[in-house]
Amino acid sequence: MWMLDAASSWLAGFTICFALVASIGAQNLFVLRQAVTGRHVSVCVAWCVLSDALLVGIGVAGMAQLLENMPVLAQALSLGGAVFLLCYGLLAWSRLLSQRGAAVAKEVVANPPSRRAVLGALAAITLLNPHVYLDTVVLMGSMGARQPGAFQAAFVAGAASASLAWFLCLALAGRRLQAVFARPQAWRALDALTGAMMLVLAWWVWSGAQTA
């Protein structure tokens, strides 16, 4: 019976996290870009999995309840997330309109950044995006905190497993798309998609913050 309950908590964490992480976001697109260029992919995957597990664990440990009791702080996170997503989307569209996306990609392949630089950029995209905290700390943390105390760790482990599965799939997809992204048009299409998705997400987060 104990094993069945633990498996149920693990499955809940896996399902919820996979549903949240398997969407086009700033972090996912960064990992995809690295996978396409074939540079420091394993470090990116490891960072994403560890950060997801840590943030979900913090939420389960009590941060989610704290934010629920402080709606002003939660709203500030939402608005900050909307601004972050808006800026990220406009940056992608600026590369598209100036036709710099393919040139930047070629420069990265010719002179790849160091592992420290890549990890630093990914850490900034992860930790400076308030929307990440809404998904992991607030939403998943709240759901994980509802699990019986003995099974909360299983919930966090399920979330980490989902994150690992997703980012490994993303890394594999990027590797298979390397031939496609040898063409400049593919990078322009990716920038167009990135900009559109980030602006839609920014509007969604902003709307939610206004009605909260």
N, CA, C and O of each residue as an XYZ file, in Angstrom:
848
protein
N       0.828     -1.200      0.000
C       0.000      0.000      0.000
C       0.873      1.264      0.000
O       0.577      2.236     -0.695
N       1.949      1.231      0.789
C       2.848      2.381      0.869
C       3.491      2.629     -0.489
O       3.594      3.773     -0.932
N       3.927      1.551     -1.154
C       4.563      1.682     -2.461
C       3.577      2.218     -3.496
O       3.954      3.003     -4.366
N       2.334      1.803     -3.405
C       1.323      2.280     -4.340
C       1.072      3.776     -4.162
O       0.942      4.509     -5.143
N       1.004      4.226     -2.908
C       0.789      5.648     -2.642
C       1.987      6.480     -3.105
O       1.823      7.564     -3.664
N       3.194      5.956     -2.864
C       4.402      6.661     -3.303
C       4.442      6.764     -4.827
O       4.812      7.801     -5.378
N       4.056      5.676     -5.501
C       4.033      5.684     -6.969
C       2.995      6.678     -7.483
O       3.212      7.346     -8.494
N       1.858      6.772     -6.775
C       0.822      7.724     -7.167
C       1.325      9.168     -7.051
O       1.056      9.992     -7.925
N       2.054      9.471     -5.970
C       2.620     10.814     -5.796
C       3.676     11.099     -6.857
O       3.736     12.205     -7.395
N       4.513     10.099     -7.161
C       5.540     10.254     -8.195
C       4.890     10.539     -9.545
O       5.331     11.419    -10.284
N       3.833      9.780     -9.859
C       3.148      9.953    -11.135
C       2.487     11.328    -11.223
O       2.476     11.948    -12.286
N       1.938     11.801    -10.107
C       1.334     13.132    -10.099
C       2.385     14.197    -10.400
O       2.149     15.091    -11.213
N       3.543     14.102     -9.747
C       4.617     15.058    -10.010
C       5.107     14.987    -11.444
O       5.362     16.015    -12.072
N       5.239     13.763    -11.967
C       5.716     13.582    -13.340
C       4.734     14.186    -14.336
O       5.130     14.921    -15.241
N       3.451     13.873    -14.166
C       2.434     14.314    -15.125
C       2.294     15.830    -15.142
O       2.269     16.447    -16.207
N       2.203     16.426    -13.958
C       2.005     17.873    -13.877
C       3.219     18.614    -14.420
O       3.078     19.568    -15.185
N       4.413     18.175    -14.025
C       5.632     18.847    -14.479
C       5.809     18.704    -15.984
O       6.193     19.662    -16.655
N       5.533     17.523    -16.522
C       5.714     17.322    -17.964
C       4.764     18.210    -18.743
O       5.130     18.768    -19.777
N       3.531     18.340    -18.241
C       2.554     19.196    -18.919
C       3.002     20.652    -18.928
O       2.753     21.375    -19.893
N       3.663     21.083    -17.854
C       4.109     22.477    -17.756
C       5.389     22.728    -18.540
O       5.527     23.759    -19.198
N       6.336     21.775    -18.468
C       7.641     22.007    -19.070
C       7.603     21.803    -20.579
O       8.403     22.399    -21.300
N       6.677     20.961    -21.073
C       6.614     20.664    -22.506
C       5.860     21.764    -23.246
O       4.850     21.499    -23.898
N       6.336     22.960    -23.145
C       5.756     24.098    -23.860
C       6.897     24.972    -24.351
O       8.009     24.919    -23.826
N       6.607     25.771    -25.361
C       7.661     26.613    -25.935
C       7.907     27.790    -25.015
O       7.069     28.685    -24.901
N       9.047     27.790    -24.363
C       9.409     28.870    -23.470
C      10.842     29.286    -23.702
O      11.552     28.690    -24.512
N      11.265     30.319    -22.981
C      12.614     30.848    -23.175
C      13.670     29.794    -22.877
O      14.645     29.658    -23.616
N      13.472     29.042    -21.784
C      14.453     28.027    -21.400
C      14.524     26.905    -22.437
O      15.611     26.475    -22.821
N      13.359     26.437    -22.887
C      13.337     25.364    -23.873
C      14.007     25.768    -25.177
O      14.757     24.988    -25.764
N      13.739     26.973    -25.626
C      14.318     27.436    -26.878
C      15.826     27.619    -26.768
O      16.553     27.401    -27.737
N      16.296     28.019    -25.589
C      17.745     28.149    -25.387
C      18.404     26.779    -25.487
O      19.428     26.626    -26.153
N      17.814     25.779    -24.822
C      18.372     24.421    -24.869
C      18.326     23.884    -26.295
O      19.266     23.222    -26.736
N      17.244     24.161    -27.019
C      17.141     23.703    -28.400
C      18.238     24.322    -29.257
O      18.841     23.637    -30.083
N      18.498     25.599    -29.069
C      19.567     26.263    -29.825
C      20.922     25.613    -29.535
O      21.722     25.386    -30.442
N      21.161     25.320    -28.256
C      22.433     24.685    -27.918
C      22.525     23.284    -28.516
O      23.593     22.861    -28.958
N      21.403     22.568    -28.529
C      21.410     21.223    -29.096
C      21.674     21.262    -30.598
O      22.366     20.399    -31.138
N      21.117     22.272    -31.268
C      21.334     22.402    -32.703
C      22.801     22.685    -33.002
O      23.362     22.146    -33.956
N      23.422     23.537    -32.181
C      24.842     23.842    -32.391
C      25.750     22.761    -31.816
O      26.940     22.718    -32.127
N      25.186     21.877    -30.967
C      25.971     20.775    -30.410
C      26.982     21.193    -29.367
O      28.005     20.529    -29.202
N      26.719     22.292    -28.650
C      27.680     22.823    -27.684
C      27.116     22.782    -26.263
O      26.079     23.385    -25.985
N      27.793     22.079    -25.376
C      27.488     22.065    -23.938
C      26.037     21.660    -23.650
O      25.392     22.209    -22.757
N      25.545     20.702    -24.414
C      24.150     20.287    -24.269
C      23.922     19.585    -22.939
O      22.918     19.833    -22.272
N      24.846     18.708    -22.545
C      24.668     17.949    -21.307
C      24.633     18.870    -20.088
O      23.889     18.616    -19.141
N      25.433     19.936    -20.107
C      25.435     20.901    -19.003
C      24.083     21.620    -18.934
O      23.549     21.848    -17.848
N      23.544     21.972    -20.087
C      22.242     22.651    -20.124
C      21.141     21.751    -19.580
O      20.299     22.192    -18.798
N      21.151     20.483    -19.999
C      20.126     19.545    -19.522
C      20.242     19.365    -18.015
O      19.237     19.384    -17.304
N      21.465     19.192    -17.528
C      21.673     19.002    -16.082
C      21.183     20.215    -15.295
O      20.530     20.062    -14.262
N      21.493     21.415    -15.776
C      21.048     22.628    -15.074
C      19.532     22.705    -15.020
O      18.961     22.993    -13.967
N      18.876     22.452    -16.143
C      17.413     22.559    -16.203
C      16.746     21.574    -15.247
O      15.790     21.928    -14.557
N      17.241     20.350    -15.205
C      16.653     19.335    -14.337
C      16.874     19.688    -12.868
O      15.945     19.606    -12.064
N      18.088     20.077    -12.518
C      18.394     20.402    -11.123
C      17.633     21.644    -10.660
O      17.137     21.680     -9.534
N      17.535     22.660    -11.519
C      16.814     23.877    -11.126
C      15.326     23.599    -10.963
O      14.699     24.123    -10.042
N      14.754     22.787    -11.840
C      13.341     22.436    -11.702
C      13.092     21.699    -10.391
O      12.160     22.019     -9.654
N      13.938     20.708    -10.108
C      13.773     19.932     -8.875
C      13.915     20.820     -7.643
O      13.155     20.683     -6.684
N      14.888     21.732     -7.667
C      15.118     22.614     -6.522
C      13.949     23.569     -6.310
O      13.500     23.762     -5.180
N      13.459     24.165     -7.387
C      12.368     25.130     -7.262
C      11.065     24.456     -6.837
O      10.311     25.000     -6.030
N      10.809     23.276     -7.382
C       9.610     22.541     -6.953
C       9.739     22.156     -5.486
O       8.774     22.256     -4.727
N      10.935     21.713     -5.083
C      11.155     21.348     -3.688
C      10.960     22.525     -2.749
O      10.396     22.371     -1.666
N      11.423     23.701     -3.158
C      11.230     24.907     -2.343
C       9.746     25.223     -2.210
O       9.274     25.594     -1.135
N       9.013     25.071     -3.315
C       7.580     25.317     -3.271
C       6.859     24.353     -2.351
O       5.998     24.757     -1.570
N       7.206     23.086     -2.442
C       6.593     22.065     -1.584
C       6.918     22.328     -0.119
O       6.098     22.080      0.764
N       8.117     22.830      0.126
C       8.563     23.062      1.507
C       7.852     24.234      2.178
O       7.960     24.406      3.392
N       7.127     25.041      1.404
C       6.377     26.108      2.059
C       6.332     27.434      1.344
O       5.528     28.293      1.705
N       7.174     27.634      0.332
C       7.173     28.915     -0.353
C       5.858     29.169     -1.086
O       5.399     30.308     -1.168
N       5.252     28.107     -1.619
C       3.983     28.270     -2.327
C       2.909     28.819     -1.398
O       2.155     29.716     -1.775
N       2.840     28.285     -0.187
C       1.844     28.771      0.773
C       2.125     30.224      1.157
O       1.198     31.013      1.339
N       3.408     30.571      1.280
C       3.774     31.941      1.605
C       3.288     32.901      0.530
O       2.746     33.962      0.841
N       3.482     32.529     -0.752
C       3.057     33.386     -1.851
C       1.537     33.476     -1.934
O       0.988     34.511     -2.312
N       0.858     32.379     -1.577
C      -0.604     32.422     -1.569
C      -1.119     33.405     -0.517
O      -2.174     34.017     -0.685
N      -0.368     33.543      0.556
C      -0.763     34.472      1.623
C      -0.299     35.898      1.349
O      -0.637     36.821      2.090
N       0.481     36.074      0.274
C       0.983     37.404     -0.095
C       0.632     37.670     -1.559
O       1.508     37.611     -2.422
N      -0.633     37.961     -1.848
C      -1.059     38.133     -3.240
C      -0.342     39.264     -3.968
O      -0.188     39.212     -5.188
N       0.094     40.278     -3.238
C       0.807     41.385     -3.889
C       2.129     40.893     -4.478
O       2.494     41.267     -5.593
N       2.845     40.052     -3.724
C       4.102     39.498     -4.211
C       3.865     38.577     -5.394
O       4.615     38.606     -6.370
N       2.820     37.757     -5.310
C       2.493     36.862     -6.418
C       2.152     37.650     -7.679
O       2.538     37.263     -8.782
N       1.424     38.761     -7.514
C       1.078     39.591     -8.662
C       2.318     40.262     -9.245
O       2.438     40.408    -10.461
N       3.241     40.670     -8.373
C       4.485     41.282     -8.846
C       5.293     40.278     -9.666
O       5.889     40.640    -10.681
N       5.314     39.026     -9.231
C       6.005     37.986     -9.995
C       5.360     37.808    -11.361
O       6.053     37.645    -12.365
N       4.039     37.840    -11.398
C       3.328     37.692    -12.667
C       3.665     38.835    -13.626
O       3.959     38.606    -14.800
N       3.617     40.055    -13.117
C       3.913     41.211    -13.962
C       5.368     41.192    -14.419
O       5.671     41.514    -15.568
N       6.262     40.814    -13.511
C       7.668     40.706    -13.893
C       7.877     39.643    -14.955
O       8.672     39.824    -15.876
N       7.165     38.540    -14.826
C       7.254     37.491    -15.839
C       6.763     37.955    -17.190
O       7.345     37.612    -18.219
N       5.685     38.739    -17.195
C       5.149     39.262    -18.456
C       6.165     40.184    -19.137
O       6.361     40.105    -20.350
N       6.805     41.050    -18.362
C       7.808     41.965    -18.918
C       9.002     41.183    -19.472
O       9.514     41.497    -20.546
N       9.439     40.160    -18.728
C      10.560     39.328    -19.180
C      10.236     38.667    -20.511
O      11.035     38.714    -21.447
N       9.054     38.046    -20.594
C       8.655     37.362    -21.813
C       8.517     38.337    -22.980
O       8.879     38.011    -24.110
N       7.996     39.528    -22.709
C       7.863     40.546    -23.747
C       9.229     40.934    -24.302
O       9.413     41.006    -25.517
N      10.180     41.180    -23.418
C      11.532     41.569    -23.854
C      12.197     40.449    -24.641
O      12.864     40.702    -25.645
N      12.018     39.218    -24.190
C      12.634     38.079    -24.880
C      12.040     37.929    -26.280
O      12.759     37.657    -27.242
N      10.717     38.110    -26.383
C      10.079     38.018    -27.688
C      10.514     39.117    -28.635
O      10.765     38.864    -29.813
N      10.604     40.336    -28.127
C      11.043     41.459    -28.967
C      12.491     41.286    -29.415
O      12.850     41.682    -30.524
N      13.325     40.692    -28.555
C      14.712     40.433    -28.931
C      14.779     39.443    -30.093
O      15.564     39.624    -31.024
N      13.953     38.394    -30.034
C      13.929     37.419    -31.120
C      13.460     38.062    -32.416
O      14.022     37.805    -33.481
N      12.437     38.894    -32.328
C      11.938     39.557    -33.535
C      12.915     40.592    -34.066
O      12.947     40.855    -35.269
N      13.714     41.182    -33.182
C      14.721     42.128    -33.667
C      15.776     41.405    -34.496
O      16.265     41.945    -35.488
N      16.130     40.177    -34.090
C      17.064     39.382    -34.901
C      16.440     39.032    -36.239
O      17.108     39.031    -37.274
N      15.132     38.731    -36.202
C      14.432     38.359    -37.437
C      14.373     39.532    -38.407
O      14.691     39.377    -39.586
N      13.969     40.701    -37.924
C      13.794     41.859    -38.792
C      15.115     42.388    -39.335
O      15.183     42.920    -40.443
N      16.173     42.228    -38.524
C      17.478     42.693    -38.985
C      18.253     41.594    -39.697
O      19.375     41.804    -40.158
N      17.628     40.404    -39.781
C      18.241     39.246    -40.441
C      19.579     38.880    -39.819
O      20.505     38.449    -40.507
N      19.667     39.064    -38.481
C      20.912     38.734    -37.793
C      20.906     37.324    -37.219
O      21.950     36.837    -36.783
N      19.749     36.654    -37.209
C      19.665     35.361    -36.539
C      20.628     34.340    -37.091
O      21.361     33.701    -36.336
N      20.634     34.178    -38.411
C      21.527     33.195    -39.024
C      22.981     33.588    -38.842
O      23.837     32.733    -38.617
N      23.264     34.893    -38.940
C      24.643     35.349    -38.759
C      25.129     35.066    -37.347
O      26.264     34.635    -37.142
N      24.256     35.314    -36.372
C      24.616     35.022    -34.988
C      24.863     33.538    -34.799
O      25.807     33.143    -34.114
N      24.012     32.708    -35.406
C      24.168     31.263    -35.284
C      25.498     30.798    -35.876
O      26.184     29.964    -35.285
N      25.862     31.335    -37.043
C      27.133     30.963    -37.659
C      28.307     31.397    -36.788
O      29.302     30.681    -36.676
N      28.188     32.563    -36.176
C      29.251     33.059    -35.313
C      29.418     32.155    -34.096
O      30.536     31.900    -33.649
N      28.296     31.673    -33.568
C      28.344     30.785    -32.407
C      29.028     29.473    -32.766
O      29.813     28.941    -31.982
N      28.723     28.947    -33.969
C      29.345     27.695    -34.404
C      30.837     27.886    -34.625
O      31.638     27.029    -34.253
N      31.214     29.015    -35.232
C      32.624     29.265    -35.520
C      33.421     29.580    -34.258
O      34.554     29.125    -34.102
N      32.824     30.363    -33.357
C      33.500     30.744    -32.113
C      32.572     30.440    -30.933
O      31.965     31.349    -30.366
N      32.466     29.165    -30.568
C      31.506     28.774    -29.532
C      31.854     29.381    -28.175
O      33.029     29.461    -27.816
N      30.842     29.808    -27.421
C      31.081     30.350    -26.084
C      31.542     29.247    -25.139
O      31.324     28.062    -25.392
N      32.169     29.646    -24.068
C      32.650     28.671    -23.091
C      31.484     28.042    -22.346
O      30.358     28.538    -22.382
N      31.780     26.941    -21.673
C      30.752     26.281    -20.878
C      30.230     27.205    -19.790
O      29.034     27.216    -19.502
N      31.116     27.973    -19.192
C      30.703     28.902    -18.141
C      29.767     29.977    -18.694
O      28.790     30.347    -18.043
N      30.064     30.479    -19.897
C      29.219     31.508    -20.497
C      27.838     30.968    -20.832
O      26.829     31.636    -20.608
N      27.801     29.759    -21.368
C      26.512     29.136    -21.708
C      25.693     28.897    -20.451
O      24.499     29.193    -20.410
N      26.348     28.356    -19.421
C      25.632     28.075    -18.177
C      25.155     29.366    -17.516
O      24.066     29.408    -16.942
N      25.969     30.414    -17.597
C      25.566     31.699    -17.033
C      24.349     32.275    -17.733
O      23.441     32.796    -17.085
N      24.330     32.180    -19.072
C      23.187     32.687    -19.833
C      21.924     31.887    -19.512
O      20.845     32.458    -19.354
N      22.065     30.568    -19.416
C      20.910     29.724    -19.100
C      20.409     29.976    -17.688
O      19.202     29.979    -17.449
N      21.327     30.187    -16.749
C      20.937     30.490    -15.370
C      20.163     31.803    -15.309
O      19.189     31.921    -14.565
N      20.596     32.787    -16.089
C      19.892     34.068    -16.110
C      18.495     33.906    -16.687
O      17.532     34.455    -16.151
N      18.380     33.153    -17.782
C      17.079     32.926    -18.403
C      16.146     32.203    -17.438
O      14.944     32.465    -17.413
N      16.705     31.293    -16.647
C      15.888     30.518    -15.706
C      15.507     31.342    -14.483
O      14.328     31.449    -14.147
N      16.487     31.915    -13.826
C      16.259     32.520    -12.512
C      15.743     33.956    -12.587
O      15.140     34.438    -11.628
N      15.968     34.648    -13.705
C      15.484     36.021    -13.831
C      14.113     36.102    -14.484
O      13.581     37.190    -14.702
N      13.545     34.938    -14.796
C      12.212     34.891    -15.387
C      11.193     34.579    -14.298
O      11.081     33.424    -13.888
N      10.454     35.561    -13.821
C       9.493     35.312    -12.741
C       8.438     34.272    -13.088
O       7.878     33.633    -12.197
N       8.161     34.097    -14.391
C       7.153     33.114    -14.789
C       7.572     31.697    -14.395
O       6.720     30.847    -14.136
N       8.876     31.443    -14.348
C       9.370     30.135    -13.929
C       8.938     29.835    -12.496
O       8.567     28.706    -12.176
N       8.987     30.848    -11.642
C       8.604     30.654    -10.244
C       7.106     30.383    -10.111
O       6.678     29.647     -9.221
N       6.320     30.977    -10.995
C       4.878     30.737    -10.946
C       4.563     29.273    -11.257
O       3.700     28.668    -10.621
N       5.272     28.709    -12.244
C       5.035     27.318    -12.625
C       5.553     26.338    -11.580
O       4.841     25.419    -11.175
N       6.797     26.537    -11.145
C       7.440     25.551    -10.279
C       7.115     25.764     -8.804
O       6.574     24.877     -8.144
N       7.450     26.956     -8.290
C       7.281     27.200     -6.859
C       5.808     27.290     -6.483
O       5.361     26.636     -5.541
N       5.048     28.108     -7.227
C       3.656     28.369     -6.841
C       2.736     27.220     -7.236
O       2.106     26.609     -6.373
N       2.652     26.919     -8.532
C       1.688     25.928     -8.993
C       2.068     24.508     -8.550
O       1.293     23.830     -7.877
N       3.271     24.074     -8.937
C       3.678     22.714     -8.573
C       3.922     22.593     -7.084
O       3.628     21.555     -6.492
N       4.461     23.647     -6.463
C       4.690     23.609     -5.024
C       3.397     23.436     -4.254
O       3.342     22.689     -3.277
N       2.346     24.134     -4.700
C       1.047     24.016     -4.035
C       0.496     22.602     -4.153
O      -0.026     22.046     -3.187
N       0.618     22.027     -5.346
C       0.107     20.678     -5.556
C       0.924     19.639     -4.791
O       0.376     18.691     -4.229
N       2.233     19.832     -4.779
C       3.082     18.907     -4.050
C       2.873     18.977     -2.554
O       2.973     17.966     -1.859
N       2.581     20.181     -2.050
C       2.374     20.346     -0.611
C       1.106     19.637     -0.139
O       0.970     19.345      1.049
N       0.182     19.360     -1.051
C      -1.052     18.660     -0.689
C      -0.841     17.158     -0.546
O      -1.700     16.451     -0.019
N       0.309     16.673     -1.018
C       0.607     15.249     -0.854
C       0.905     14.954      0.616
O       1.400     15.825      1.331
N       0.608     13.738      1.071
C       0.981     13.372      2.448
C       2.471     13.595      2.667
O       3.275     13.400      1.755
N       2.831     14.001      3.868
C       4.216     14.377      4.154
C       5.246     13.363      3.711
O       6.315     13.734      3.227
N       4.936     12.077      3.871
C       5.902     11.030      3.527
C       6.098     10.889      2.022
O       7.083     10.298      1.580
N       5.170     11.428      1.228
C       5.224     11.222     -0.212
C       5.547     12.497     -0.990
O       5.530     12.496     -2.221
N       5.839     13.578     -0.276
C       6.178     14.815     -0.962
C       7.490     14.682     -1.733
O       7.649     15.258     -2.809
N       8.421     13.921     -1.175
C       9.692     13.692     -1.869
C       9.468     12.918     -3.160
O      10.151     13.156     -4.156
N       8.511     11.988     -3.145
C       8.193     11.226     -4.355
C       7.616     12.149     -5.418
O       7.890     11.975     -6.605
N       6.823     13.125     -5.003
C       6.258     14.104     -5.936
C       7.374     14.910     -6.598
O       7.371     15.101     -7.814
N       8.321     15.380     -5.799
C       9.452     16.155     -6.341
C      10.292     15.280     -7.272
O      10.749     15.745     -8.316
N      10.495     14.011     -6.897
C      11.255     13.097     -7.751
C      10.544     12.875     -9.078
O      11.189     12.784    -10.122
N       9.219     12.789     -9.041
C       8.458     12.645    -10.279
C       8.607     13.866    -11.174
O       8.732     13.743    -12.392
N       8.591     15.049    -10.557
C       8.775     16.283    -11.320
C      10.161     16.324    -11.958
O      10.302     16.708    -13.119
N      11.181     15.929    -11.203
C      12.541     15.916    -11.748
C      12.667     14.909    -12.884
O      13.365     15.166    -13.865
N      11.995     13.761    -12.759
C      12.027     12.747    -13.817
C      11.378     13.273    -15.093
O      11.873     13.028    -16.193
N      10.274     13.992    -14.944
C       9.612     14.568    -16.112
C      10.502     15.607    -16.788
O      10.592     15.658    -18.014
N      11.162     16.439    -15.971
C      12.069     17.440    -16.519
C      13.215     16.785    -17.282
O      13.583     17.229    -18.369
N      13.780     15.716    -16.698
C      14.877     14.996    -17.355
C      14.409     14.399    -18.678
O      15.100     14.517    -19.690
N      13.239     13.760    -18.677
C      12.733     13.137    -19.893
C      12.517     14.171    -20.987
O      12.864     13.941    -22.146
N      11.940     15.315    -20.616
C      11.648     16.341    -21.612
C      12.920     16.936    -22.211
O      13.037     17.058    -23.431
N      13.866     17.303    -21.362
C      15.051     17.976    -21.884
C      15.963     17.020    -22.647
O      16.692     17.449    -23.542
N      15.935     15.732    -22.309
C      16.663     14.762    -23.124
C      16.029     14.646    -24.507
O      16.736     14.567    -25.512
N      14.701     14.637    -24.560
C      14.005     14.618    -25.853
C      14.324     15.873    -26.658
O      14.516     15.806    -27.872
N      14.378     17.013    -25.980
C      14.665     18.273    -26.654
C      16.090     18.269    -27.215
O      16.329     18.737    -28.328
N      17.031     17.736    -26.433
C      18.416     17.657    -26.893
C      18.536     16.734    -28.109
O      19.262     17.034    -29.058
N      17.817     15.613    -28.069
C      17.839     14.686    -29.202
C      17.209     15.313    -30.435
O      17.705     15.142    -31.549
N      16.118     16.037    -30.235
C      15.459     16.705    -31.360
C      16.378     17.747    -31.988
O      16.450     17.866    -33.211
N      17.077     18.500    -31.143
C      18.002     19.496    -31.658
C      19.116     18.878    -32.490
O      19.518     19.423    -33.518
N      19.604     17.736    -32.030
C      20.674     17.059    -32.777
C      20.177     16.608    -34.151
O      20.894     16.709    -35.146
N      18.941     16.110    -34.191
C      18.391     15.635    -35.459
C      18.055     16.785    -36.403
O      17.938     16.587    -37.613
N      17.900     17.985    -35.849
C      17.549     19.143    -36.669
C      18.769     19.935    -37.138
O      18.621     20.995    -37.746
N      19.965     19.432    -36.862
C      21.165     20.177    -37.233
C      21.242     20.428    -38.734
O      21.661     21.503    -39.163
N      20.840     19.441    -39.535
C      20.884     19.610    -40.988
C      19.883     20.672    -41.436
O      20.151     21.440    -42.360
N      18.736     20.706    -40.778
C      17.714     21.698    -41.120
C      18.216     23.107    -40.845
O      18.017     24.017    -41.649
N      18.875     23.279    -39.691
C      19.323     24.611    -39.291
C      20.637     25.015    -39.948
O      21.218     26.047    -39.612
N      21.097     24.201    -40.879
C      22.226     24.637    -41.700
C      21.780     25.720    -42.675
O      22.610     26.418    -43.258
N      20.455     25.860    -42.852
C      19.909     26.884    -43.750
C      19.516     28.122    -42.944
O      18.880     27.987    -41.898
N      19.874     29.316    -43.398
C      19.532     30.556    -42.671
C      18.031     30.725    -42.462
O      17.605     31.294    -41.456
N      17.216     30.229    -43.414
C      15.774     30.387    -43.292
C      15.233     29.687    -42.036
O      14.250     30.139    -41.448
N      15.867     28.601    -41.635
C      15.395     27.872    -40.463
C      15.585     28.701    -39.195
O      14.715     28.706    -38.324
N      16.711     29.399    -39.084
C      16.945     30.254    -37.921
C      15.966     31.425    -37.900
O      15.515     31.840    -36.832
N      15.635     31.962    -39.088
C      14.662     33.050    -39.147
C      13.286     32.551    -38.722
O      12.552     33.254    -38.026
N      12.941     31.343    -39.139
C      11.648     30.774    -38.747
C      11.602     30.540    -37.243
O      10.571     30.769    -36.611
N      12.712     30.085    -36.666
C      12.760     29.853    -35.222
C      12.623     31.171    -34.461
O      11.922     31.236    -33.452
N      13.286     32.214    -34.938
C      13.153     33.527    -34.289
C      11.728     34.059    -34.396
O      11.213     34.660    -33.453
N      11.086     33.836    -35.554
C       9.701     34.275    -35.723
C       8.783     33.545    -34.751
O       7.921     34.158    -34.123
N       8.970     32.229    -34.631
C       8.158     31.434    -33.708
C       8.430     31.830    -32.265
O       7.505     31.949    -31.462
N       9.694     32.032    -31.943
C      10.059     32.433    -30.580
C       9.399     33.759    -30.210
O       8.795     33.883    -29.144
N       9.515     34.742    -31.087
C       8.927     36.042    -30.802
C       7.426     35.959    -30.613
O       6.878     36.551    -29.684
N       6.754     35.220    -31.500
C       5.295     35.103    -31.413
C       4.868     34.423    -30.118
O       3.960     34.896    -29.434
N       5.521     33.317    -29.782
C       5.147     32.578    -28.577
C       5.420     33.385    -27.314
O       4.614     33.367    -26.383
N       6.541     34.088    -27.272
C       6.851     34.876    -26.089
C       5.862     36.018    -25.895
O       5.494     36.333    -24.763
N       5.426     36.643    -26.993
C       4.458     37.733    -26.878
C       3.085     37.207    -26.447
O       2.391     37.853    -25.662
N       2.699     36.046    -26.954
C       1.438     35.448    -26.534
C       1.482     35.096    -25.054
O       0.533     35.368    -24.319
N       2.582     34.492    -24.616
C       2.734     34.135    -23.206
C       2.751     35.382    -22.322
O       2.186     35.386    -21.229
N       3.408     36.443    -22.809
C       3.449     37.692    -22.034
C       2.045     38.245    -21.837
O       1.685     38.678    -20.743
N       1.250     38.226    -22.915
C      -0.136     38.713    -22.816
C      -0.945     37.854    -21.848
O      -1.738     38.371    -21.061
N      -0.735     36.522    -21.913
C      -1.482     35.600    -21.043
C      -1.132     35.834    -19.575
O      -2.018     35.896    -18.722
N       0.160     35.963    -19.287
C       0.589     36.183    -17.900
C       0.099     37.539    -17.402
O      -0.365     37.655    -16.267
N       0.202     38.572    -18.251
C      -0.250     39.916    -17.868
C      -1.747     39.924    -17.592
O      -2.188     40.522    -16.611
N      -2.530     39.277    -18.431
C      -3.980     39.222    -18.245
C      -4.336     38.528    -16.935
O      -5.234     38.959    -16.212
N      -3.609     37.432    -16.640
C      -3.869     36.713    -15.409
C      -3.543     37.557    -14.184
O      -4.239     37.486    -13.171
N      -2.483     38.356    -14.280
C      -2.091     39.201    -13.145
C      -3.113     40.303    -12.909
O      -3.349     40.693    -11.766
N      -3.720     40.808    -13.974
C      -4.691     41.891    -13.838
C      -6.000     41.421    -13.220
O      -6.684     42.187    -12.541
N      -6.348     40.153    -13.461
C      -7.605     39.614    -12.937
C      -7.439     38.946    -11.580
O      -8.424     38.567    -10.948
N      -6.178     38.799    -11.123
C      -5.933     38.111     -9.849
C      -6.398     38.978     -8.669
O      -6.274     38.567     -7.515
